[in-house]
Amino acid sequence: MRKPLELLLLAAAVLLSPAMLRPILPAAALSETSSVDRRLRLDWEPGTRRGRPVIQGYVYNDYLRPASNVRLLVEVLDASGAVTARTFGFVFGVVPFNDRSYFEVPLKTPGASYRVSITAFDWKDVCGAGGGGM
């Protein structure tokens, strides 16, 4: 007859083995280049603020001009990848050149996954010559 500890370990191994066979899901935090301009990129993750779901992260500016009026689109996805909600947000202030700025977009409901993109921005003029982005 087996000892109670051996039986407990055997039962735990049997119960946990299907969980070990499941594929490992990708990390929640994602880093991606903006589809609007490759010189702006995103690094974000889902989180909570006061018990409510948010998307939080940074916009990185790899260009030699500051970016302003950076507007974001957060799409909430269900388990099949279908969009269930869209929320717009923005980055406060400017994203300095060769630097980053923090953002946080509150969500009404959480999702299985998310898609975050930059929808528009302006390059700030550092010499007074004007110019624009999206």
Residue pairs with C-beta under 8 A, 6 or more apart in sequence:
2 10
28 45
28 46
29 43
29 44
29 45
29 57
30 42
30 43
30 44
30 45
30 116
31 41
31 42
31 43
31 44
32 41
32 42
32 116
33 40
33 41
33 42
34 40
34 41
34 42
34 117
34 118
35 117
35 118
36 117
36 118
36 119
36 120
36 121
36 133
36 134
37 63
37 118
37 121
37 133
37 134
39 61
39 62
39 63
40 59
40 60
40 61
40 62
40 63
40 67
40 70
40 95
40 118
40 121
41 59
41 60
41 62
42 57
42 58
42 59
42 60
42 116
42 117
42 118
43 57
43 58
43 60
43 100
44 55
44 56
44 57
44 58
44 103
44 116
45 55
45 56
45 57
46 53
46 54
46 55
46 56
46 110
46 114
47 53
47 54
47 55
47 56
48 54
49 56
49 104
49 106
52 106
52 107
53 106
53 107
53 109
53 110
54 104
54 105
54 106
54 107
55 74
55 89
55 104
55 105
55 107
55 114
55 116
56 102
56 103
56 104
56 105
57 102
57 103
57 116
58 100
58 101
58 102
58 103
59 67
59 70
59 72
59 91
59 95
59 100
59 101
59 103
59 118
60 95
60 99
60 100
61 67
61 95
61 96
61 97
61 98
61 99
61 100
61 101
62 98
63 97
63 98
63 123
64 97
64 98
65 97
65 123
65 124
65 125
65 126
66 94
66 95
66 96
66 97
66 123
66 124
66 126
67 94
67 95
67 121
67 122
67 123
67 124
67 133
68 93
68 94
68 95
68 121
68 122
68 123
68 124
69 90
69 120
69 121
69 122
69 133
70 90
70 91
70 95
70 101
70 103
70 118
70 120
70 121
71 88
71 89
71 90
71 118
71 119
71 120
71 121
72 88
72 89
72 90
72 91
72 103
72 105
72 116
72 117
72 118
72 119
73 86
73 87
73 88
73 89
73 116
73 117
73 118
73 119
74 86
74 87
74 88
74 89
74 105
74 107
74 114
74 115
74 116
75 83
75 85
75 86
75 114
75 115
75 116
75 117
76 83
76 84
76 85
76 86
76 87
76 107
76 109
76 110
76 111
76 114
77 83
77 84
77 111
77 112
77 113
77 114
77 115
78 84
78 111
78 112
79 112
81 113
83 115
84 109
84 111
85 107
85 108
85 109
85 111
87 105
87 106
87 107
87 108
88 105
88 119
89 103
89 104
89 105
89 106
90 103
91 101
91 102
91 103
92 101
92 103
93 101
94 101
94 124
95 101
97 126
105 116
119 134
120 133
120 134
121 133
121 134
122 132
122 133
122 134
123 131
123 132
123 133
125 131
